[in-house]
Amino acid sequence: MLTARIRLNDYPMTSKNLTTQCFGCKLKSKSIFTAVEHQALEKARFVPEVVSYPPNSSILSASANDAIFTVRKGTVKMQRAMPDGNKRITSLLKSGDTLGLRAWQTGEYDFDAIALGDVELCRIPHRELNRIRKYTTALEKTVISRLCKEGELAEIWITHFSSGSVNQRLANLLLFLATHQDETNSKTVKLLSRDDMASILGVRQESVSRAVTQFKAEGLIVVKSRGEHTLNLPALRKQSKQK
C-alpha cells in the first residue's frame, strides 16, 4: 500500500516559528485560513504538517479520517461509490483547495481522495481546527463560505459533465482543465487518463477515446509534448454548445 511521506518544515522546531511560516505562506490567501489572525494561530499553538503523496496513492478514504488537507501542489481527485458498485470522480482539487472540509463538519465520509501525479498537502488534524476556532470567528465564516462554494461547483460538475453529448461533455471538461490547471486560463493542459475522463463524464472509456481522437483530427486538441496538449479554446467553446 502506498503511504504518505511526511516532510517536516525546515524551521527550528518551535510552534511560534512554524506558525509564522504558515502565516507567511503564499497559499494562505487561498486557504480556509485566509482571514484568520496570526495571533489566533499562535494562541492555538498551530503547527502545520506538510505531507507528500506519490501518484495514484490514497490520501483519505470513507473508512477513516481525522484531518483535513490544503492542497499545496498537484491535483487530487475525489471519488464516490455509486449504487452499481462503480466509483465516479466528482471533483478535482487544485492548489489552495481544501480536502475533507464537509466531512469535518458532518462527521460523514462518503468519498475517497486519490493523488493525480505527485501531490503535496498541508495536513491539519481536526483537533487543531477545533482549537483554532476557539480563538477566532474568522475560521467559521470562511468554512461556511467554502462549503457554499463546494455546493456551487457540484452543480456545475453535474450540469456540464453529466448531460449532453460525449463531445459536449469532453469540451466542457477541457475548458475546465484549462482554468483548473492554470488560473491564467492557459491553452496548454495535461490530459487526464481516458479512464479518469470517462469517470468524470459518466460514459464509456471507448467513447472518450473516440471523442479525443476526433478532437485531435479537427484541431481542437494539438499534441505539444509528451503529456501536454494545446487547446483551441474558441473551437472548444463552440463545441460545448453543440448538441
Wavefront OBJ file of the C-alpha trace (Angstrom):
o trace
v 0.000 0.000 0.000
v 1.290 3.467 -0.853
v 1.702 5.753 2.126
v 2.354 9.428 2.639
v 5.906 10.651 3.032
v 5.944 13.183 5.868
v 8.300 16.103 5.427
v 8.712 18.483 8.340
v 9.298 22.164 7.712
v 12.860 23.468 7.660
v 12.306 25.876 10.553
v 13.537 25.402 14.143
v 11.034 23.118 15.843
v 9.077 25.668 17.859
v 5.368 26.272 17.417
v 5.884 30.036 17.099
v 8.281 29.761 14.156
v 6.169 27.117 12.439
v 3.067 29.260 12.871
v 4.949 32.212 11.376
v 5.857 30.107 8.361
v 2.190 29.152 7.929
v 1.070 32.766 8.197
v 3.577 33.847 5.548
v 2.668 31.058 3.128
v 1.558 32.295 -0.299
v -1.325 29.820 -0.227
v -2.824 31.274 2.957
v -4.945 33.710 0.950
v -6.476 30.736 -0.898
v -6.913 28.509 2.137
v -9.549 28.417 4.874
v -7.117 30.444 6.996
v -7.301 33.464 4.690
v -8.956 35.686 7.336
v -7.557 34.010 10.461
v -5.419 36.352 12.541
v -1.791 35.481 13.256
v -2.465 35.829 16.988
v -5.194 33.183 16.836
v -2.831 30.671 15.251
v -0.187 31.399 17.870
v -2.640 31.077 20.763
v -3.824 27.751 19.389
v -0.169 26.693 19.017
v -0.943 25.570 15.492
v 1.883 23.560 13.927
v 1.403 22.835 10.200
v 2.463 19.470 8.842
v 3.462 19.078 5.184
v 2.879 15.645 3.645
v 3.631 14.277 0.182
v 1.905 11.505 -1.748
v 3.110 9.665 -4.868
v 0.854 9.222 -7.926
v -2.306 7.117 -7.511
v -1.949 6.839 -3.739
v -4.912 7.169 -1.392
v -4.883 10.346 0.675
v -8.013 9.602 2.645
v -10.998 7.313 2.371
v -14.518 6.891 3.648
v -13.289 4.348 6.200
v -11.010 6.521 8.357
v -10.272 10.215 8.755
v -9.235 12.639 11.429
v -7.880 15.577 9.405
v -8.465 17.942 6.521
v -5.879 18.874 3.891
v -4.957 22.001 1.964
v -3.556 21.202 -1.462
v -0.146 22.837 -1.932
v 0.958 21.261 -5.208
v -0.618 18.880 -7.689
v -4.176 17.675 -8.248
v -6.399 15.429 -6.142
v -9.398 13.545 -7.498
v -12.423 12.918 -5.311
v -14.291 9.638 -5.844
v -17.639 8.402 -4.579
v -19.007 4.876 -4.686
v -22.105 4.576 -6.885
v -25.077 2.244 -6.252
v -23.846 -0.093 -9.013
v -20.515 -0.546 -7.257
v -18.506 1.641 -9.633
v -16.671 4.756 -8.480
v -17.326 8.166 -10.030
v -14.952 11.121 -9.892
v -16.993 14.009 -8.516
v -14.407 16.780 -8.343
v -10.768 17.742 -8.894
v -8.933 19.798 -6.290
v -6.045 22.115 -7.102
v -3.567 24.278 -5.195
v -5.323 26.194 -2.400
v -8.385 23.918 -2.276
v -9.417 22.149 0.914
v -9.968 18.423 1.146
v -12.328 16.904 3.724
v -13.952 20.118 4.902
v -17.570 18.935 4.685
v -16.662 15.682 6.395
v -15.136 17.639 9.304
v -18.439 19.461 9.750
v -20.787 16.497 9.324
v -18.629 13.597 10.505
v -19.706 11.622 7.432
v -17.094 10.340 4.985
v -18.590 9.107 1.728
v -15.658 9.719 -0.603
v -12.113 8.685 -1.400
v -9.300 11.069 -2.359
v -6.584 9.921 -4.763
v -3.406 11.744 -5.822
v -3.117 12.530 -9.532
v 0.629 12.677 -10.006
v 2.874 13.839 -7.158
v 0.890 15.792 -4.578
v 1.957 17.938 -1.629
v -0.507 18.966 1.071
v -0.772 20.562 4.481
v -2.372 18.108 6.896
v -4.478 19.733 9.618
v -5.934 17.384 12.269
v -9.495 18.038 13.446
v -8.234 18.651 16.977
v -6.088 21.522 15.654
v -9.047 23.060 13.820
v -11.286 22.788 16.865
v -8.632 24.507 18.947
v -8.121 27.337 16.413
v -11.822 28.216 16.193
v -11.864 28.781 19.941
v -9.703 31.860 19.370
v -11.354 33.350 16.261
v -14.692 33.557 14.459
v -12.941 34.148 11.129
v -12.374 30.436 10.548
v -16.070 29.605 10.888
v -17.054 32.292 8.374
v -14.525 31.051 5.822
v -15.611 27.437 6.287
v -19.252 28.338 5.611
v -18.211 30.277 2.506
v -16.148 27.331 1.246
v -18.978 24.875 1.803
v -21.316 27.101 -0.223
v -18.729 27.256 -2.996
v -18.408 23.465 -2.969
v -22.166 23.248 -3.488
v -21.995 25.617 -6.459
v -19.135 23.638 -8.009
v -21.093 20.405 -7.545
v -23.956 21.881 -9.564
v -21.563 22.951 -12.330
v -19.998 19.484 -12.298
v -23.412 17.881 -12.823
v -24.714 20.257 -15.495
v -21.503 20.480 -17.524
v -20.107 16.971 -17.260
v -23.167 14.759 -16.833
v -25.501 15.983 -19.560
v -25.315 16.459 -23.312
v -23.381 14.513 -25.922
v -19.970 12.984 -25.240
v -18.374 15.716 -27.369
v -20.149 18.433 -25.372
v -19.080 16.928 -22.089
v -15.493 16.487 -23.225
v -15.324 20.072 -24.498
v -16.617 21.350 -21.151
v -14.085 19.215 -19.293
v -11.180 20.503 -21.390
v -12.307 24.097 -20.840
v -12.468 23.362 -17.124
v -8.965 21.852 -17.119
v -7.619 24.935 -18.915
v -8.592 27.125 -15.970
v -8.167 24.458 -13.273
v -4.555 23.603 -14.083
v -3.585 27.218 -14.743
v -5.692 30.075 -13.350
v -4.429 32.379 -16.120
v -6.701 30.409 -18.496
v -3.814 28.701 -20.255
v -4.293 26.986 -23.589
v -1.917 24.201 -22.532
v -3.146 21.341 -20.345
v -2.183 17.874 -19.239
v -4.938 15.500 -20.231
v -6.281 13.096 -17.655
v -6.235 9.383 -18.357
v -9.052 8.067 -20.538
v -10.330 6.130 -17.542
v -10.483 9.252 -15.349
v -12.173 11.319 -18.062
v -14.727 8.571 -18.583
v -15.390 8.506 -14.837
v -15.930 12.266 -14.728
v -18.175 12.333 -17.797
v -20.134 9.233 -16.889
v -19.505 7.479 -20.219
v -17.535 4.504 -21.518
v -13.771 4.793 -21.896
v -14.130 3.870 -25.571
v -16.472 6.834 -26.100
v -13.908 9.199 -24.596
v -11.130 7.761 -26.775
v -13.198 8.279 -29.924
v -14.063 11.860 -28.935
v -10.421 12.706 -28.127
v -9.312 11.232 -31.473
v -11.944 13.323 -33.267
v -10.920 16.498 -31.426
v -7.280 15.908 -32.380
v -8.215 15.314 -36.020
v -10.239 18.553 -36.079
v -7.528 20.593 -34.359
v -9.361 21.187 -31.089
v -6.549 19.337 -29.301
v -2.948 19.580 -30.522
v -0.142 17.499 -29.010
v 2.564 19.873 -27.765
v 4.872 17.471 -25.976
v 4.600 14.261 -24.033
v 1.754 14.715 -21.586
v 0.973 18.289 -22.666
v -1.571 19.449 -25.222
v -2.527 22.817 -26.667
v -6.252 23.572 -26.805
v -8.208 25.552 -29.381
v -10.324 27.341 -26.779
v -12.698 29.181 -29.186
v -13.454 25.930 -31.016
v -13.995 24.090 -27.725
v -16.405 26.779 -26.510
v -18.347 26.385 -29.746
v -18.333 22.592 -29.404
v -19.585 22.815 -25.830
v -22.773 24.467 -27.091
v -23.435 21.961 -29.877
v -25.780 19.019 -29.425
l 1 2 3 4 5 6 7 8 9 10 11 12 13 14 15 16 17 18 19 20 21 22 23 24 25 26 27 28 29 30 31 32 33 34 35 36 37 38 39 40 41 42 43 44 45 46 47 48 49 50 51 52 53 54 55 56 57 58 59 60 61 62 63 64 65 66 67 68 69 70 71 72 73 74 75 76 77 78 79 80 81 82 83 84 85 86 87 88 89 90 91 92 93 94 95 96 97 98 99 100 101 102 103 104 105 106 107 108 109 110 111 112 113 114 115 116 117 118 119 120 121 122 123 124 125 126 127 128 129 130 131 132 133 134 135 136 137 138 139 140 141 142 143 144 145 146 147 148 149 150 151 152 153 154 155 156 157 158 159 160 161 162 163 164 165 166 167 168 169 170 171 172 173 174 175 176 177 178 179 180 181 182 183 184 185 186 187 188 189 190 191 192 193 194 195 196 197 198 199 200 201 202 203 204 205 206 207 208 209 210 211 212 213 214 215 216 217 218 219 220 221 222 223 224 225 226 227 228 229 230 231 232 233 234 235 236 237 238 239 240 241 242 243
